[in-house]
Amino acid sequence: MKIDWLKPLVGRPGLFATVHLDATPSAEAGEKDIANRWRAARRALEHQGAPTAVLDALEDAVRRPSHEGGERGRVLVADVDGVLVDRMLRHAPTAPTAVWLPVPALLQAALAADEAVDALCVAVDRAGADFWSCDAEGRDAGRRETYTAPHDEVSKTSSPGTKRATIESRAEDTWERNAAAVAAEIDRRVAQERPEVVLLTGDVRAVKSVRSDLGQAAAVRVVEVPGGGRGGAGVHADAFAAAVEDALDSYRERRREVTLAEYRQDQGREEGAVTSVDDVVAVLARGQVKELVLSEQLVTEATSALATTGADGGIVLDGLLGGRRLWIGPDPMHVARTRADLEGLGVHDGLQELPATSALLRAAIAQDAGLTFAPEGSVELVDGVGATLRWHDGATPREVAATMSGDGARFAVPR
């Protein structure tokens, strides 16, 4: 999954407030319930020393009505310059958290990325198309943009002096040319916006024609969703939103499984994938990581740790990944096991020691890597971390299984 929207959190100095909030309005109190939960979070941040300016910026964001019903969560990250991340989650957190720490709680923000799908929604008919984005639950998340195809003779209605066969032939030709024009517009938007998936709906015949005219880049992203239409006319909004949500859920599962299948395959070939903190650090430092793979258990541990964080929350965070800490430099790709490793590369200024999870995510975000959470038992992850690679060479760590009977350990060896 894409985590490039987390880039505002990378390379920034100072302290960060991370809030993981239950944003579910009640039937009786509505948004007032959310305001009450925020007040509790604000008190916790005040106790930890967060400045008033940071708290006020968060409060301004939280108090803006979302006008969304049902269960949901929200993750916000802010520093002295304002709110850097503000994302809605499909589910309320089991343990709401509010912490003021030297680094943002990136795993909490990454949880939102796991739910997000960059989807382009397109409703087509014989005269054009509507384009819009949707949220994780299939509801419209932005203004619809209308595209009108260039040919307007779309009706087969007869007129005096013109043979019906001629009229029908003109209409059929117009539909085909309009479908090609709409397909070209979808191709253009896919090339420009690079969505993960294109959800195509509308007039059944138009959908079929448009899809057949799409270029390869758009065609491989298309998922057809029944029940939609241009302008929302005649559309059962709740049923269509449910269909879109189902399509997005299916896509998320496919997206995850594609990465995990690639990881298993590359690990089996003993190239193209690595695991363990040390090996992942090595490939992150070289810019090799295509997808960072983390155990879902890490998110559970992070949530539990943050829920018990007090004024000295950094000590609690050290409990993640067995207390492992890593060193970083001023460049986000400066990541190493020890300070001496960075100094050996000529990096002497701006060095800082971070909890391992924060350092790994920071480096992954900086090199435009993706992020996938692996369910327990789905793949082999030493230390709960692994990575698939963009490229590999003789200096890349290689995972090999021990050959002695009964020994299931894996060792990193040079090529």
N, C-alpha and C positions, 0 to 999 in steps of 0.2 A: 504494500500500500504506500501511497505517497505521503511523505512527511515534510515536504518542502515548505508548507505553511508554518512550520515551527522555526523557520530560520530567524525570525526576529528575536528568538531566545538565545541564539548562538553568538558567542564572542562579546557579550555585553558584561561589563564589570558590575560589581555591587551585589545587593541583596534583592530577593524576589519574594513576592507574596503569591502563593499558589492556593487557590480555593476550589474545592470540589464540593458542589452544593446540590442538595435536593431541590430541584426547580419545579416540583409537581404542585400545581395549585389545587386546593381542596374545593369541593363543590360548594361549601358554605362560605369560606373566607377568601377563596380565589388567590390573587396576587399577594394579599396580606400575609398569608402563610409563608410565602417566599421571603418577604421582608423580615419576618420574625426570625427565620433561619439565618438570614444574612446578619442580623444584629448579633446573634450568637457567634458567628464566624468573625465579625468585626471585633468583638470583645477578645476572642482568642488571639487575633493578630495584634491588637493593642498590647496584650499581656506579653507578647514576644518582641515588642519594640518596633512594630511597623509604623512609619511616619504617617501623620494625619493626611498628607497629600495623597499618598498611595491608597489609604483607606477610602478617601473621598472619591477618587477615580473609580475604584471598584464599586462603591455604592452607586455612583451615577449609572454604571453599566448594569448592575443587578436590578436597579429600580425601573429601568426601561421595560415596559410591559412586553412580553413575548407574544401575547394573544394566542398561546398554544395550550391546549388542554391535554389531559392524560399524564401518565407517568413520564418523567424525564429528569435528567441531571444536567449539570452545567459545570464546565471547568474554565477558570479564569486565571491568568498569570499577569502580574503587574510589577513594575518597578517605579522608581522615582519619576520616570518620564511618562508614565501612564499605563493603560491596559495594553498588553502585548498580544494576548491570546484570549479569545472569548468564544467558546464553542458549546453548543448544546449536545447532550448525550441522550440516547434513546431510553436509558434506564437510570433511575436515581441511584446514587452510591449507597452501598450497604453501610459505609462508615464515612459520613461527611467529614472533610478535613479543611483546615485553614492554617497554613504554616508560612513563616517568614524565615527564609534560609539563604545562605550564600549563593546557592544555585537554584534554578527553577526545578520543581518536582516533575521532571520530563516524562516519567512513566504515566503520570496522571493525564498529562496532555496527550501522550501517545495513545491512551485509551480512546480518546475522541477520534484520533486518526484511524483507529481500527474500525470504527463504525462508519466513517465517512466514505462516500463513493463520489468521485467527480463525474457526474452524469449529465449528459446533454439530452433533454427531452424534446421530441419532435412529433407534432401532430400534423398529418398531411391530409389534403383532399385533392381534388382535380384542378384546383385553382392556385394552390400554394401551400404554405406551411406556417405553423407557429413554433417558435423556439423558446424554451425556458429551462431553468434549473429547478431541481427538486431537493427536498431535504431527505434525511435518512429514512423517513417514514412515508415517502412518496408524495408529500404535499408540496404545492408550488412554493418555491423559495425565492422567487424573483419575478420581475415584470416580464410578461410574454412579449416577444418580438415577432412581428408579422412579416413574412416574406410573400410577396405576390408574384406568381410566375408570369412570364411575359405574354402568354397567349390567352385570349379571353373567350374564344369560341368553344365553350365547354358544354353547351346544351344541345340535345338531339331533337329539340322541339322543331316541328316543321314550320315553314313559312310559305306564303303564296309565291309561286314562280320558281321554287327550288325543289328539286326532287329529294324525297326522304333519304334515298341512298347517299346522295351527295352530302346532305346535312350530317348524316351519321358518320360518313367517312371523315369529314372535316373535324367533327367532335373527337373521334377516335385519335386522329392525328394530333389534335391540340392536347389531349390528355397525355399522349406519349411524350410530346415535346415539353409539356409542363413537368412531367415526372422527371425527365432528364435535367431540367433546370433546377428543380428542387434538390435532386441528388447532387448536382454540382455545388449548390449552396451548402449542403451538409458536408460535402468533401472539403469545402473551403473552411468551414468552421472547425472541423476536426483537425485540419492542418494547423489552424491558428490557435485554437484553444486546447487541443490535445486532451480531450476527455477520456476517462477510462472506459466508459460504456455509452452507447447511444440507444436510448429507449424510444422506439418508433411505434407510433399508434395512429389511429384515424381511419379514414375510408379504406376498406379492405382491399379494393382493387388498386387504389393509389399507393397503399403501403407496398403491395407486391411489385408494382411498376417501379417505384422509387428505389426499392431495395435492389432490383436487378440492374439498375444503372449506377450504383455506388462504386467508387473506387475501392481498391483493396484496403487501404488504411481505415476507411469508415466501415466497410462491409464486415470486417472481422470484429468490430466493436458493437454491431447492432444486435439488440434483443427486442423482439416484437412484444408489445403489451396490448392486449385487447381492451376495448371499452372506452378509449379516449377519442377526442375530436377537437377540431379547431374552435377556439373561442369558448369552449366548454358547453356549447349548445347540445342539448340532448344527452349530456354525460352525467351518469350517476357518480358524483364526486367522491363519495366515500368508497364505493366499490372500485373505482379506478385507482384511487390512492392505495387501496389494499393490494391491487394487482401490481402496482409499481413497487410497493414495499416488498412483495414476494419476489419480484424480479431482482431487486437490489440485494435481498438476502441470499438468493441463489448465486448472484455474482460474487458477493463477499466470500461465500464458501468456495467457489471456483478459484477466485484470486488467491485465497490462502492455500488451497490444495495444489495449485500450480507451483507455487514457491516451495512448498514442503516436498512435493514430488521431485523437483529439481534438486533440492538439498539432499534427499535420500540417494538419488541417482549419482550425483557428484561425489557424495561421501563414499558410496560403494565403489566408485572408480578410483578413490583415493586421490582425487584432484577436483578442483572447482568448488570445494566447500571445506570449511574448517570449523572446529568447535573448541571450546575452552576460552577462558578470559585471555590468557597469554597469546593464543594464536589469533584470536579476533583482534586484539590490540595490534599485532604485527601487520595484519592486512589492512586495518583501518589507517594506520600510519603511512601506508604506501598508496592509499586511494584505490584499493582493489575491490572494495565491498559493493556488491550489487544490491543485496538484501540482508539486513541484519535480522536474525531470527532469535527471538527471546521466548523463554518458557512462560506460559500464562501464570505459573506459580509466582513469578517475579512481581507481577501486578498485584496479586493477592498479598504478598509479603510487603510490598510498598504501601498498599492501602492500610494494612494493619499497623505498619511502623509509623506512618504519618498520623494515624488516628490517635496515637499515644504520644505524639511529639509535644514537647513543652517548650520552654524558653531556650533550651539547649538542644534543639531538634537534630542538629548535625550528628550527634552521638547516636541517636536512634537510627538515622539513615545509614550509618556505618554498618549496621547489622545486615544489610542487603548483600547478596553474593558472598556470604561468609565473612563480611567485614573487609573485603578487598577494597583497596584504594589505588587510584592511578594518578599519574602526573600529566598535566597539560601545560601547553605553552600559549603564547598570544595568538598563534594561528590555530584555528579550530582543528586542524589535522595534526597538530602537535599532541600526540598521546603516547604514553609509554608506561612501562611497569615501574620504573624508578626515575628519580630526578637525574641520576647519573646517565641514564640512557638518553635523555633529552640534551644534557650538557655535552654528551659525546657527539651529538649532531650539530653542535655549535649554538644551541639555544640556551641562553643564560638568564634572560630577563623575562619577567611576567610569568614565572613558573608558579603553579598552584596544584595542590593535592586535592582530589575530589573522590567522593564515593564512586566505585567502579561503574555502576549503572549510568550515572550522570555523565561521566567521561565518555563512555561508549556511545551513548545516544548523541552527545554533542558532536563527536567526530562523524558519525553516520549522517546526521543532518547536514553537516558542512559539505560532504562529498556527494550530496543528492542521492544517497542510498535510500532504498525502501525499508519498510519495517513490517515484520510478520510475527504475530504471537502464535506459538505452537501449543496446542492442547497437550496435556500430560500423556506421555506414551506414544505420541504421534511420530516423533523423530528422536534420534539420539543426540542429546545436548549435554556435553560436559560443562559443569558450572551453570547450566541453564542458558547458555548463550552459544550462538553459532552464526555462520554467515555463508551466503553464496557469493561467488566472485565474478567480477567482470572479465578478469584475465588472470593467468597464473604463469609463473616461471620457476626457474630453479631455486629461487630464494623463498618461494612461498611455502609455509608450513604444510605438511601433509599428514593426514590422520591415517594410522594403520592399526589394525586390530592385533592384539597380542596373540601369539600362536600357541601358547601353552594351554593345555586343557584346563578348563575351569577358570581361566583368567579372562575376564571380560573387559579389562581396562584398555584404554586406547592411548597411544603415545604420539606426540608430534615429533617428526623426524625431518631432517633436511632432505631435499631431493638429490 
